[in-house]
Amino acid sequence: MHDRRLDRTSNGHGLVSARTLAELETLDFGSWHPGRVPADSDEPWDESHTRLLTLERLLDAVLAADRPVRLLVETKHPSRYGGDVERRLVELLRRYGLAEPGPDDPVRVSVMSFSALAVRRVRDLAPALPTVLLLEVLPRWLRLERLPFGTRIAGPGIGLVRARPQLVPALRAGGNQVYVWTVNAPEDLELVLDAGVDGIITDRPAHTLARLGR
């Protein structure tokens, strides 16, 4: 779930965190989407496409694909469950053998959050997991040459990158990688490519890959 509430992306209402998984399983999360099979198509509609995609199901699918995959998992805060979010996440990744990535592992996970405390919890629980500190604004306490809690990847929003042209060079000069979100417009894609970013987060992956010749 991206939103705190169910209303926008399902036929349910209220806070996601107030529901059990069993309750969430009864809701329709997909039939409204324009990417579903058209009503006049002969192709049968797969009802499983309306189900909530849990992280566990995603990990099962990714590992079964048997190909290299990078996963960026964001933990959302504030949450009524506080630090339990990161603890449960790391427990799940450890169960799948993904909490201590090796250089040749085909599936690699990074954990990102706007919360510096969440990033610190992940570093404490699983020091080998790469962490990304997401940024919508630049906090006064942030040192660009040394991100907090051992984080080596910054995740500024595209608006911040536009407003501060020297941000990406300054972060990279400090030895950090830079992943920018959410890069959808062609002019923004050119901006981040010219800046030499390490990762592009986009709602238009096909367009981005075509621009990169992949």
Steps between C-alpha positions, in 0.01 A plus 500: 500500500622848414229694682412503869135459404318240289264735320703594189623157387235256622129464563566530874507799733707613796856447619703208367666458841162445667428186292628146531648327197194272490277809473720653232481176301125552450547834319537570128829677424514458125186490289487883478846526348525596129761226452252222569361283218238703305137399549465406129809278504474122458780457751363379835538737793730362770333582832836469678599828332267684737671366811737695716860421413677423826876526527513125566321426172727741317813331639364158401443622143837674474695200626305265272586718197863389530652819362678806643260737676557807717219577745458835674276459804371819662385508861233762567487722807340620716338165578304380800743206508815712523825306490316170465473580127877467451531206739234300317649594162847383595358178648327427169810579293709281727253214456548527123878524532501861376615687810870442434545543123805351335668653193375219272146472636248550215237660728617798701291720729553859610281663765404865470308746714440870555552428870863519611405299809361224280824494302695473825283210618569309179873563532491373859295190415670407173825692444561334162177629348547812285285790621365804317410825677214655304490879485216734411673801657852546633505491882738752658680221684577301184865486395518421129849359525399253771146370520381384845522149647731353238263566211679531167202567273297822488152506348400860417173579325515644151364833629793531737746413223347768277513762775860423601711429190813437710336240724579189296866599438544581870355166609712308253811695599445366852517144368124443506278348237189693394158356409245761387121468519254530322647572156218489244533806274749475208673823606546366854645179363756698303578709809584201719691323224713811449559511876629143493262349756534134596131409508178630345165430666218547248141415415611472135763223500453409131564861393805525726647172379444601136686827563786300650500263202410195705 
